[in-house]
Amino acid sequence: MSWSRAGSGFDQRDIVNQFLQRISIAELAPNLPNCVVVGAVIVKQNLRFVPNRKDPFSKLCVLNFTLRDSVEDTINAVCWGNEKEVKLISNTFHIGDVVQLSNVQVQICQQGSIGEKCNPFVTSGFRLNISPVHSKLTLYEGLWEEFQMLCHTPCKAVSSVVSLADLVYSEMDISGEHINLLVGVRKVTSIQPICSKDGRNLQKIDCHVFDQTYPFMVISIWNVEQIFKAEKWMPQKTILFISDVKVCYNDHLRRVVATADNQTIFTENPDVYEAHTLYQYAQTVDLPPDDTELSRVHNAESLCSSLIFTITDIKKLFDGKQHDCNNIYGTLYCFLTQMDLDGTSSFQSFYCGHCNQLIQQNEERCINLNCPVGSGSEVSLPVQQFDIFVRLSDHSGSMWTRIRGDVVKKMFNCSVEDFTALSLSQKTCLKWKFLLERWKFYLKVMPSATKQGPFSQVLSCQATTPIEVVKALANIAV
C-alpha cells in the first residue's frame, strides 16, 4: 500500500480533514484509505538505530510502541525515519497517553519474524507503519474516559499468572521463558547508569516485588519510559500485572531473576479480583527483609549472605564439600512435610537454666564444666523446652532437622505445659496448621567446635502463607 497523498487523503498541513474516518483496531485491513486510529499507548520502547539500506553511511531511527482501543484489541506500531524526525514524534506522547494516528499504512505481520518476536504479543494480525513525512501523530482531543479502564485491564488472563514461589521451585526448568506475574511493589531502586559494550549510555532500575507466596524477587527494567513510570510506584501500595517478563536462573546469585524486555507489558493497579486481594494482603503483611537488606545486616560477618540454598546444598555443606568460608549466611525456601505432634515422638527436652546446654535423659544435671551449674558452684533447675523433629522438603530433596525453644512456642502460641494438656485431636489440628506450608529460613552456617564438618543455625524463619505469619528464632541441627 502506498501513502495517501495530498488531495486524495491526509494532507499534513490540514488541521481537520473531513475525508478522514476513524477505524477501530478490530476493523483494520490492508489498503484502507484515509483512516484514523485512536488508542491508548500501553508500551513505548527505547529508540534504536538500524542500517539504512539506501545509504550505507547512515542509519535509520526506529520507534516501536503498542496501542489498545478495547479490552480485546491491541496492535503494534512502528515509526521509521531520520533521528530528528522520529525523536520529534517520540517526544509527543508517553505510556498511558491516548494518541490519534492519521494516514498510516496497515501492513500484514509476518508471524515468527525476528521483528515480531521483539515486540509485545498483540491480538491484531496487522501492524501500523508510520512515516514522519506522510503520517501524523497527535494526542487525542476527544473523551478519554473510554480509554481509562484499558490502562488498568491486563492484556493476559489472570489464570496465566505464575506465583513467585513456583518460580523459585522451578528454577532451571523455566530459565529463558516469558511468563506473567501478579505482584506487589516492595521497593524501587535508584537509576543506575550503565555503559554498554558498544559504548551506549543506558539506564536501569531494579524493582523488588512480592506476592502471597514469596516475599522477594528482583525485576530489572531498562526501558526509559517504564523507568519514568516505575519511579512513581509506591511500596506495598502499587500492584502490577506484568505480561511476558523474561525469567532466568542466575548462576552467580543462585536464584531466579526477571528482566523486562521489549515483549513486557506493565499494567498498574489492575482492576481484577486477584489484584484487589493482593492489595489487601500488602496492607497487612509484615514483609521480612529482602536479600539486599539481609546482606547489609550481615555484611560485616559474611560476603555470602545473598545465597539461596536448596536442601541438596545444605547436605553438601554438612558433608564438608562446599565449605569455603568461615561463616555463610543464606536463605532456604521449603515445605514442612512431616511433624509428629500427635504420635509417639518426643516433643520436649530439658536444658540447663544457666548455659542452655542440652541435658540428656541419663544425666541429672548440666555436664558443661565451664558452667557454674555444671561445675557444682551453683544450683539451677533444668528448663523444659520444645524439641521437635521435622522434615523439610524442596524440589531438590528432603532432610530431617529439629526446631527448639521459643520458635516452637511462638509457632504454636502455647507453652510446653499448655501443649501437653491438649487432646489428641487438638494436636492433630495444630499439626495440619503448619504442614505442607511454604517456609523461609535464614541460615547461618559455621564451623563446629565439637564435631567434624560445619553445623547450621537458623537465624529466623517465616511461614509465607496468606493465612498467618509466624516470626521466630530457632536452632537447627542435622
Kinemage of the C-alpha trace (Angstrom):
@kinemage 1
@onewidth
@group {chain A} dominant
@subgroup {mainchain}
@vectorlist {calphas} color= white
{ca met a 1} P 0.000 0.000 0.000
{ca ser a 2} L 1.247 3.482 -0.850
{ca trp a 3} L 0.829 6.553 1.304
{ca ser a 4} L -2.263 8.739 0.774
{ca arg a 5} L -1.207 11.946 -0.939
{ca ala a 6} L -2.490 15.489 -0.624
{ca gly a 7} L -5.851 15.875 -2.326
{ca ser a 8} L -6.742 12.183 -2.000
{ca gly a 9} L -6.388 11.680 1.745
{ca phe a 10} L -4.312 13.164 4.543
{ca asp a 11} L -2.523 16.438 3.961
{ca gln a 12} L -0.122 17.227 6.812
{ca arg a 13} L -0.934 20.911 6.501
{ca asp a 14} L -4.643 20.318 7.230
{ca ile a 15} L -5.726 20.528 10.857
{ca val a 16} L -9.109 18.935 10.199
{ca asn a 17} L -9.842 16.807 7.168
{ca gln a 18} L -13.431 15.757 6.631
{ca phe a 19} L -12.356 12.790 4.480
{ca leu a 20} L -10.532 11.016 7.316
{ca gln a 21} L -12.536 8.332 9.133
{ca arg a 22} L -11.800 6.706 12.482
{ca ile a 23} L -11.249 2.948 12.296
{ca ser a 24} L -11.038 0.626 15.296
{ca ile a 25} L -8.168 -1.861 15.560
{ca ala a 26} L -10.588 -4.742 15.006
{ca glu a 27} L -11.772 -3.196 11.705
{ca leu a 28} L -8.313 -2.606 10.227
{ca ala a 29} L -7.464 -4.162 6.884
{ca pro a 30} L -4.762 -3.568 4.229
{ca asn a 31} L -5.299 -0.758 1.698
{ca leu a 32} L -7.775 1.149 3.861
{ca pro a 33} L -7.606 4.770 2.636
{ca asn a 34} L -7.785 7.863 4.799
{ca cys a 35} L -8.116 6.045 8.153
{ca val a 36} L -7.558 7.393 11.628
{ca val a 37} L -6.639 5.096 14.517
{ca val a 38} L -7.094 6.165 18.138
{ca gly a 39} L -5.708 4.129 21.033
{ca ala a 40} L -4.070 4.174 24.452
{ca val a 41} L -0.307 3.659 24.477
{ca ile a 42} L 0.492 0.637 26.674
{ca val a 43} L 4.100 0.103 25.547
{ca lys a 44} L 6.714 2.522 24.237
{ca gln a 45} L 10.151 1.111 23.507
{ca asn a 46} L 13.504 2.855 23.509
{ca leu a 47} L 14.644 4.461 20.277
{ca arg a 48} L 17.006 2.260 18.302
{ca phe a 49} L 19.054 2.617 15.129
{ca val a 50} L 19.307 0.235 12.189
{ca pro a 51} L 21.396 0.353 8.978
{ca asn a 52} L 19.914 2.349 6.109
{ca arg a 53} L 19.816 0.102 3.044
{ca lys a 54} L 19.602 3.085 0.711
{ca asp a 55} L 22.576 4.833 2.315
{ca pro a 56} L 25.167 2.535 3.924
{ca phe a 57} L 26.839 5.535 5.575
{ca ser a 58} L 23.730 6.481 7.582
{ca lys a 59} L 21.291 4.828 9.960
{ca leu a 60} L 17.532 4.958 10.386
{ca cys a 61} L 15.933 5.745 13.731
{ca val a 62} L 13.137 3.372 14.786
{ca leu a 63} L 10.402 3.864 17.377
{ca asn a 64} L 8.136 0.941 18.336
{ca phe a 65} L 5.034 1.241 20.502
{ca thr a 66} L 1.793 -0.634 21.169
{ca leu a 67} L -1.785 0.646 21.105
{ca arg a 68} L -5.027 -0.582 22.607
{ca asp a 69} L -8.546 0.624 21.877
{ca ser a 70} L -10.651 -2.076 23.579
{ca val a 71} L -10.316 -4.858 26.134
{ca glu a 72} L -9.753 -7.374 23.341
{ca asp a 73} L -7.814 -5.430 20.698
{ca thr a 74} L -4.121 -4.440 20.658
{ca ile a 75} L -1.734 -3.647 17.821
{ca asn a 76} L 1.953 -2.812 17.370
{ca ala a 77} L 3.099 0.312 15.549
{ca val a 78} L 6.483 1.346 14.172
{ca cys a 79} L 7.848 4.701 13.048
{ca trp a 80} L 10.910 4.923 10.736
{ca gly a 81} L 12.880 7.994 9.703
{ca asn a 82} L 15.852 10.168 10.467
{ca glu a 83} L 16.743 10.747 14.096
{ca lys a 84} L 15.413 14.291 14.307
{ca glu a 85} L 12.003 13.458 12.826
{ca val a 86} L 11.465 10.310 14.895
{ca lys a 87} L 12.574 11.992 18.131
{ca leu a 88} L 10.089 14.782 17.448
{ca ile a 89} L 7.288 12.219 17.229
{ca ser a 90} L 8.587 10.290 20.256
{ca asn a 91} L 8.513 13.411 22.427
{ca thr a 92} L 4.828 13.863 21.612
{ca phe a 93} L 3.497 11.075 23.847
{ca his a 94} L 4.240 8.719 26.759
{ca ile a 95} L 2.913 5.443 28.122
{ca gly a 96} L -0.674 5.959 29.269
{ca asp a 97} L -1.431 8.715 26.747
{ca val a 98} L -4.190 8.372 24.154
{ca val a 99} L -2.943 9.191 20.663
{ca gln a 100} L -4.506 9.723 17.263
{ca leu a 101} L -2.730 8.381 14.168
{ca ser a 102} L -3.646 9.727 10.759
{ca asn a 103} L -2.721 8.381 7.316
{ca val a 104} L -0.826 5.266 8.428
{ca gln a 105} L -0.035 2.132 6.487
{ca val a 106} L -1.705 -1.082 7.591
{ca gln a 107} L 0.684 -3.962 6.974
{ca ile a 108} L 0.223 -7.697 7.453
{ca cys a 109} L 2.513 -9.068 10.168
{ca gln a 110} L 4.924 -11.803 9.243
{ca gln a 111} L 4.335 -14.270 12.060
{ca gly a 112} L 7.531 -15.677 13.520
{ca ser a 113} L 9.766 -12.979 12.072
{ca ile a 114} L 12.538 -11.503 14.210
{ca gly a 115} L 10.789 -8.157 14.272
{ca glu a 116} L 7.576 -9.632 15.655
{ca lys a 117} L 9.406 -11.711 18.270
{ca cys a 118} L 10.926 -8.492 19.647
{ca asn a 119} L 7.520 -6.848 20.102
{ca pro a 120} L 4.738 -7.471 22.626
{ca phe a 121} L 2.162 -10.122 21.818
{ca val a 122} L -0.900 -8.437 20.288
{ca thr a 123} L -4.288 -9.618 19.050
{ca ser a 124} L -4.167 -7.886 15.667
{ca gly a 125} L -2.615 -9.612 12.684
{ca phe a 126} L -1.600 -6.236 11.294
{ca arg a 127} L 0.998 -3.599 12.079
{ca leu a 128} L 0.758 0.197 11.755
{ca asn a 129} L 3.600 1.748 9.783
{ca ile a 130} L 4.101 5.454 10.463
{ca ser a 131} L 6.043 7.815 8.239
{ca pro a 132} L 7.249 11.124 9.725
{ca val a 133} L 6.692 12.674 6.281
{ca his a 134} L 3.201 11.418 5.424
{ca ser a 135} L 1.641 10.414 8.744
{ca lys a 136} L 0.591 12.444 11.730
{ca leu a 137} L 0.604 11.537 15.435
{ca thr a 138} L -1.094 13.798 17.963
{ca leu a 139} L -2.592 13.488 21.403
{ca tyr a 140} L -6.269 12.589 21.175
{ca glu a 141} L -8.511 15.573 21.937
{ca gly a 142} L -11.718 13.578 22.390
{ca leu a 143} L -13.110 11.945 25.523
{ca trp a 144} L -10.501 9.882 27.338
{ca glu a 145} L -12.989 8.086 29.621
{ca glu a 146} L -13.430 5.216 27.190
{ca phe a 147} L -9.696 4.504 27.359
{ca gln a 148} L -9.067 4.947 31.100
{ca met a 149} L -10.182 1.432 32.024
{ca leu a 150} L -7.832 -0.036 29.393
{ca cys a 151} L -4.799 1.188 31.333
{ca his a 152} L -5.927 -0.959 34.285
{ca thr a 153} L -7.004 -4.069 32.371
{ca pro a 154} L -4.385 -6.827 31.944
{ca cys a 155} L -3.585 -7.952 28.415
{ca lys a 156} L -3.386 -11.589 29.529
{ca ala a 157} L -5.738 -13.791 31.527
{ca val a 158} L -5.215 -13.753 35.293
{ca ser a 159} L -5.329 -17.559 35.201
{ca ser a 160} L -1.987 -17.497 33.327
{ca val a 161} L -0.145 -15.900 36.264
{ca val a 162} L 2.766 -17.830 37.788
{ca ser a 163} L 3.339 -17.411 41.529
{ca leu a 164} L 6.768 -16.305 42.707
{ca ala a 165} L 7.127 -19.416 44.847
{ca asp a 166} L 6.576 -21.599 41.783
{ca leu a 167} L 9.392 -19.718 40.067
{ca val a 168} L 11.759 -20.497 42.909
{ca tyr a 169} L 10.857 -24.171 42.979
{ca ser a 170} L 11.020 -24.471 39.185
{ca glu a 171} L 14.342 -22.619 38.803
{ca met a 172} L 16.164 -24.336 35.921
{ca asp a 173} L 13.048 -25.580 34.111
{ca ile a 174} L 11.770 -22.126 33.132
{ca ser a 175} L 15.040 -20.303 32.529
{ca gly a 176} L 14.730 -18.041 29.488
{ca glu a 177} L 10.932 -18.258 29.324
{ca his a 178} L 8.440 -15.381 29.270
{ca ile a 179} L 5.755 -15.592 31.956
{ca asn a 180} L 3.007 -13.492 33.518
{ca leu a 181} L 3.193 -12.198 37.101
{ca leu a 182} L 0.809 -10.516 39.525
{ca val a 183} L 2.922 -8.864 42.212
{ca gly a 184} L 3.135 -6.008 44.670
{ca val a 185} L 5.958 -3.475 44.723
{ca arg a 186} L 8.153 -3.534 47.825
{ca lys a 187} L 10.980 -1.248 46.640
{ca val a 188} L 12.261 0.549 43.543
{ca thr a 189} L 15.990 1.260 43.443
{ca ser a 190} L 17.545 4.450 42.147
{ca ile a 191} L 18.566 4.720 38.488
{ca gln a 192} L 21.855 3.023 37.671
{ca pro a 193} L 23.784 4.492 34.683
{ca ile a 194} L 25.424 1.722 32.656
{ca cys a 195} L 27.744 1.884 29.651
{ca ser a 196} L 27.160 -0.975 27.201
{ca lys a 197} L 29.913 -2.864 25.407
{ca asp a 198} L 29.226 -0.889 22.219
{ca gly a 199} L 29.558 2.448 24.036
{ca arg a 200} L 25.880 3.272 24.569
{ca asn a 201} L 24.833 5.008 27.777
{ca leu a 202} L 21.951 3.031 29.273
{ca gln a 203} L 19.849 3.263 32.405
{ca lys a 204} L 18.496 0.526 34.645
{ca ile a 205} L 16.463 0.206 37.807
{ca asp a 206} L 15.590 -2.839 39.874
{ca cys a 207} L 12.066 -3.294 41.159
{ca his a 208} L 11.749 -5.583 44.185
{ca val a 209} L 8.370 -7.349 44.192
{ca phe a 210} L 6.415 -9.885 46.271
{ca asp a 211} L 3.183 -11.849 46.295
{ca gln a 212} L 1.293 -14.009 48.818
{ca thr a 213} L 3.580 -16.989 48.218
{ca tyr a 214} L 7.050 -15.454 48.162
{ca pro a 215} L 8.354 -12.199 49.684
{ca phe a 216} L 11.133 -11.180 47.318
{ca met a 217} L 12.133 -11.123 43.647
{ca val a 218} L 14.036 -8.616 41.524
{ca ile a 219} L 12.796 -7.360 38.150
{ca ser a 220} L 15.310 -5.329 36.130
{ca ile a 221} L 13.894 -2.579 33.915
{ca trp a 222} L 15.901 -0.970 31.092
{ca asn a 223} L 13.168 0.874 29.213
{ca val a 224} L 13.423 4.658 29.698
{ca glu a 225} L 9.660 5.209 29.558
{ca gln a 226} L 8.968 2.417 32.009
{ca ile a 227} L 11.675 3.661 34.368
{ca phe a 228} L 9.887 7.017 34.438
{ca lys a 229} L 6.672 5.223 35.415
{ca ala a 230} L 8.368 2.940 37.938
{ca glu a 231} L 9.824 5.853 39.892
{ca lys a 232} L 6.249 6.725 40.912
{ca trp a 233} L 5.356 3.239 42.169
{ca met a 234} L 4.634 3.119 45.910
{ca pro a 235} L 5.908 0.287 48.139
{ca gln a 236} L 3.149 -2.101 49.270
{ca lys a 237} L 0.554 0.084 47.526
{ca thr a 238} L 1.233 -0.395 43.808
{ca ile a 239} L 0.119 -3.721 42.334
{ca leu a 240} L 1.476 -4.816 38.945
{ca phe a 241} L 0.239 -7.282 36.365
{ca ile a 242} L 3.332 -7.978 34.266
{ca ser a 243} L 2.802 -9.712 30.933
{ca asp a 244} L 5.659 -11.619 29.281
{ca val a 245} L 8.521 -10.811 31.613
{ca lys a 246} L 11.646 -12.874 30.956
{ca val a 247} L 12.898 -15.053 33.805
{ca cys a 248} L 16.313 -16.692 34.097
{ca tyr a 249} L 18.273 -18.570 36.718
{ca asn a 250} L 21.311 -16.519 37.731
{ca asp a 251} L 24.195 -18.885 38.477
{ca his a 252} L 26.155 -16.192 40.302
{ca leu a 253} L 23.316 -15.159 42.614
{ca arg a 254} L 21.920 -18.702 42.655
{ca arg a 255} L 18.357 -17.510 42.307
{ca val a 256} L 15.723 -16.686 39.720
{ca val a 257} L 15.751 -13.120 38.377
{ca ala a 258} L 13.410 -11.381 35.936
{ca thr a 259} L 14.051 -8.819 33.199
{ca ala a 260} L 11.538 -6.625 31.422
{ca asp a 261} L 12.317 -6.695 27.695
{ca asn a 262} L 10.560 -5.462 24.550
{ca gln a 263} L 7.785 -8.046 24.952
{ca thr a 264} L 6.904 -6.992 28.501
{ca ile a 265} L 3.748 -5.039 29.337
{ca phe a 266} L 3.156 -3.500 32.785
{ca thr a 267} L -0.420 -2.909 33.944
{ca glu a 268} L -0.528 -0.757 37.060
{ca asn a 269} L -3.145 -1.489 39.725
{ca pro a 270} L -5.153 -3.878 37.518
{ca asp a 271} L -8.880 -3.865 38.142
{ca val a 272} L -9.285 -7.589 38.795
{ca tyr a 273} L -10.304 -9.501 41.921
{ca glu a 274} L -6.920 -11.169 42.389
{ca ala a 275} L -5.163 -7.792 42.349
{ca his a 276} L -7.544 -6.375 44.952
{ca thr a 277} L -6.873 -9.413 47.153
{ca leu a 278} L -3.119 -8.925 46.803
{ca tyr a 279} L -3.508 -5.250 47.674
{ca gln a 280} L -5.360 -6.135 50.894
{ca tyr a 281} L -2.615 -8.631 51.735
{ca ala a 282} L 0.049 -5.977 51.078
{ca gln a 283} L -1.598 -3.593 53.545
{ca thr a 284} L -1.340 -6.029 56.448
{ca val a 285} L 1.704 -8.237 55.792
{ca asp a 286} L 4.933 -7.586 57.672
{ca leu a 287} L 7.438 -8.399 54.941
{ca pro a 288} L 10.738 -9.952 56.036
{ca pro a 289} L 13.972 -8.250 54.972
{ca asp a 290} L 14.713 -8.757 51.299
{ca asp a 291} L 18.050 -10.174 50.221
{ca thr a 292} L 19.598 -6.698 49.922
{ca glu a 293} L 18.624 -5.699 53.450
{ca leu a 294} L 19.637 -9.066 54.859
{ca ser a 295} L 23.080 -8.881 53.288
{ca arg a 296} L 23.541 -5.374 54.654
{ca val a 297} L 22.788 -6.627 58.166
{ca his a 298} L 25.337 -9.452 57.910
{ca asn a 299} L 27.832 -7.790 55.588
{ca ala a 300} L 30.429 -7.390 58.311
{ca glu a 301} L 30.256 -11.115 59.019
{ca ser a 302} L 29.987 -12.601 55.536
{ca leu a 303} L 30.100 -11.774 51.842
{ca cys a 304} L 27.891 -14.765 51.063
{ca ser a 305} L 24.690 -13.532 52.689
{ca ser a 306} L 22.708 -13.299 49.447
{ca leu a 307} L 22.967 -17.027 48.745
{ca ile a 308} L 19.812 -19.078 48.380
{ca phe a 309} L 20.271 -22.690 49.442
{ca thr a 310} L 18.425 -25.822 48.466
{ca ile a 311} L 18.193 -28.933 50.629
{ca thr a 312} L 20.898 -30.526 48.482
{ca asp a 313} L 23.189 -27.521 49.010
{ca ile a 314} L 22.822 -27.803 52.781
{ca lys a 315} L 23.584 -31.520 52.717
{ca lys a 316} L 26.782 -30.801 50.788
{ca leu a 317} L 27.742 -28.195 53.373
{ca phe a 318} L 27.382 -30.784 56.117
{ca asp a 319} L 29.486 -33.200 54.097
{ca gly a 320} L 32.201 -30.517 54.015
{ca lys a 321} L 32.254 -30.487 50.191
{ca gln a 322} L 31.251 -26.863 49.693
{ca his a 323} L 32.509 -25.003 52.724
{ca asp a 324} L 34.955 -22.349 51.590
{ca cys a 325} L 34.415 -19.570 54.142
{ca asn a 326} L 34.204 -19.422 57.906
{ca asn a 327} L 30.618 -18.227 58.143
{ca ile a 328} L 27.966 -18.490 55.430
{ca tyr a 329} L 24.637 -16.705 55.506
{ca gly a 330} L 21.809 -17.612 53.188
{ca thr a 331} L 18.156 -18.457 52.727
{ca leu a 332} L 16.255 -21.717 52.387
{ca tyr a 333} L 12.739 -21.883 50.926
{ca cys a 334} L 10.995 -25.162 51.660
{ca phe a 335} L 7.886 -27.013 52.790
{ca leu a 336} L 7.344 -28.506 56.247
{ca thr a 337} L 6.382 -32.055 55.219
{ca gln a 338} L 6.467 -34.057 58.462
{ca met a 339} L 5.980 -33.192 62.133
{ca asp a 340} L 4.810 -35.875 64.557
{ca leu a 341} L 2.848 -33.926 67.161
{ca asp a 342} L 0.075 -36.475 67.669
{ca gly a 343} L 2.216 -39.630 67.598
{ca thr a 344} L 4.762 -41.264 69.847
{ca ser a 345} L 7.712 -38.967 69.101
{ca ser a 346} L 9.127 -36.846 71.885
{ca phe a 347} L 8.329 -33.143 71.702
{ca gln a 348} L 10.349 -31.776 74.630
{ca ser a 349} L 13.846 -31.699 76.119
{ca phe a 350} L 15.482 -30.302 79.242
{ca tyr a 351} L 18.172 -27.632 79.149
{ca cys a 352} L 20.426 -26.085 81.734
{ca gly a 353} L 18.816 -22.995 83.208
{ca his a 354} L 22.148 -21.155 83.126
{ca cys a 355} L 24.018 -22.062 79.902
{ca asn a 356} L 21.153 -23.645 77.912
{ca gln a 357} L 23.164 -26.879 77.467
{ca leu a 358} L 21.034 -29.904 76.483
{ca ile a 359} L 20.663 -32.331 79.374
{ca gln a 360} L 20.443 -35.948 78.199
{ca gln a 361} L 17.869 -38.290 79.730
{ca asn a 362} L 20.556 -40.306 81.562
{ca glu a 363} L 22.102 -37.198 83.089
{ca glu a 364} L 20.973 -35.476 86.245
{ca arg a 365} L 22.459 -32.063 85.642
{ca cys a 366} L 24.450 -29.946 83.189
{ca ile a 367} L 27.756 -31.521 82.133
{ca asn a 368} L 29.300 -28.271 80.914
{ca leu a 369} L 32.245 -27.777 83.299
{ca asn a 370} L 32.544 -24.109 82.285
{ca cys a 371} L 29.020 -23.523 83.570
{ca pro a 372} L 28.572 -22.705 87.290
{ca val a 373} L 25.750 -25.275 87.416
{ca gly a 374} L 27.875 -27.927 85.683
{ca ser a 375} L 30.832 -27.287 87.985
{ca gly a 376} L 28.583 -27.516 91.044
{ca ser a 377} L 29.122 -23.967 92.317
{ca glu a 378} L 25.510 -23.010 91.632
{ca val a 379} L 22.172 -24.782 91.580
{ca ser a 380} L 19.604 -24.239 88.844
{ca leu a 381} L 16.627 -26.369 87.898
{ca pro a 382} L 16.514 -27.655 84.296
{ca val a 383} L 14.265 -25.732 81.920
{ca gln a 384} L 11.690 -27.633 79.881
{ca gln a 385} L 11.604 -26.577 76.192
{ca phe a 386} L 10.080 -27.720 72.934
{ca asp a 387} L 12.341 -30.001 70.887
{ca ile a 388} L 10.596 -31.371 67.794
{ca phe a 389} L 11.967 -33.295 64.833
{ca val a 390} L 10.587 -32.141 61.488
{ca arg a 391} L 11.235 -32.901 57.848
{ca leu a 392} L 11.898 -30.081 55.388
{ca ser a 393} L 11.451 -30.595 51.645
{ca asp a 394} L 12.007 -28.631 48.454
{ca his a 395} L 12.383 -29.508 44.758
{ca ser a 396} L 15.882 -30.912 45.360
{ca gly a 397} L 15.120 -33.302 48.228
{ca ser a 398} L 14.295 -33.608 51.930
{ca met a 399} L 16.142 -33.613 55.240
{ca trp a 400} L 15.322 -34.196 58.896
{ca thr a 401} L 16.097 -31.484 61.401
{ca arg a 402} L 14.821 -30.210 64.723
{ca ile a 403} L 13.267 -26.956 65.895
{ca arg a 404} L 13.550 -25.965 69.510
{ca gly a 405} L 12.666 -23.499 72.195
{ca asp a 406} L 10.970 -20.197 71.565
{ca val a 407} L 10.497 -20.770 67.842
{ca val a 408} L 8.057 -23.610 68.557
{ca lys a 409} L 6.453 -21.692 71.395
{ca lys a 410} L 5.738 -18.758 69.100
{ca met a 411} L 4.588 -21.024 66.254
{ca phe a 412} L 2.138 -22.914 68.453
{ca asn a 413} L 1.285 -19.886 70.587
{ca cys a 414} L 1.461 -22.016 73.722
{ca ser a 415} L 3.945 -23.280 76.288
{ca val a 416} L 5.130 -26.869 76.727
{ca glu a 417} L 2.708 -27.282 79.628
{ca asp a 418} L -0.220 -25.963 77.554
{ca phe a 419} L 0.690 -28.268 74.664
{ca thr a 420} L 0.853 -31.284 76.980
{ca ala a 421} L -2.689 -30.551 78.142
{ca leu a 422} L -4.087 -30.596 74.566
{ca ser a 423} L -6.192 -33.539 73.431
{ca leu a 424} L -5.023 -35.798 70.603
{ca ser a 425} L -7.472 -34.224 68.118
{ca gln a 426} L -6.306 -30.728 69.089
{ca lys a 427} L -2.681 -31.729 68.474
{ca thr a 428} L -3.652 -33.121 65.078
{ca cys a 429} L -5.390 -29.881 64.117
{ca leu a 430} L -2.360 -27.902 65.270
{ca lys a 431} L -0.030 -30.074 63.193
{ca trp a 432} L -2.007 -29.562 59.977
{ca lys a 433} L -1.929 -25.847 60.543
{ca phe a 434} L 1.767 -25.913 59.586
{ca leu a 435} L 2.265 -28.992 57.415
{ca leu a 436} L 2.665 -28.506 53.638
{ca glu a 437} L 3.007 -24.750 54.003
{ca arg a 438} L 5.830 -22.717 52.461
{ca trp a 439} L 8.548 -21.556 54.841
{ca lys a 440} L 11.536 -19.262 54.613
{ca phe a 441} L 14.578 -19.910 56.816
{ca tyr a 442} L 17.520 -17.543 57.276
{ca leu a 443} L 20.596 -19.721 57.685
{ca lys a 444} L 23.973 -19.225 59.281
{ca val a 445} L 26.498 -21.994 58.620
{ca met a 446} L 29.713 -22.028 60.642
{ca pro a 447} L 32.458 -24.488 61.589
{ca ser a 448} L 31.589 -26.702 64.526
{ca ala a 449} L 33.858 -26.788 67.540
{ca thr a 450} L 32.573 -30.192 68.686
{ca lys a 451} L 32.413 -32.340 65.559
{ca gln a 452} L 33.804 -32.715 62.082
{ca gly a 453} L 32.235 -30.582 59.369
{ca pro a 454} L 30.043 -27.497 59.730
{ca phe a 455} L 26.737 -27.114 61.514
{ca ser a 456} L 23.945 -24.670 60.703
{ca gln a 457} L 21.907 -22.278 62.756
{ca val a 458} L 18.603 -20.801 61.583
{ca leu a 459} L 18.566 -17.116 62.444
{ca ser a 460} L 14.857 -16.686 61.751
{ca cys a 461} L 12.017 -18.311 59.921
{ca gln a 462} L 8.693 -17.228 58.495
{ca ala a 463} L 5.604 -19.022 57.272
{ca thr a 464} L 4.769 -17.483 53.906
{ca thr a 465} L 1.102 -18.454 53.790
{ca pro a 466} L -1.694 -15.880 53.360
{ca ile a 467} L -3.409 -17.263 56.478
{ca glu a 468} L -0.908 -16.135 59.063
{ca val a 469} L 2.683 -15.010 59.516
{ca val a 470} L 4.917 -16.528 62.191
{ca lys a 471} L 8.244 -14.946 63.145
{ca ala a 472} L 10.659 -16.595 65.500
{ca leu a 473} L 14.218 -17.555 66.341
{ca ala a 474} L 15.313 -21.179 66.076
{ca asn a 475} L 18.204 -23.589 66.231
{ca ile a 476} L 18.554 -26.339 63.685
{ca ala a 477} L 20.857 -29.367 63.680
{ca val a 478} L 21.177 -32.222 61.217
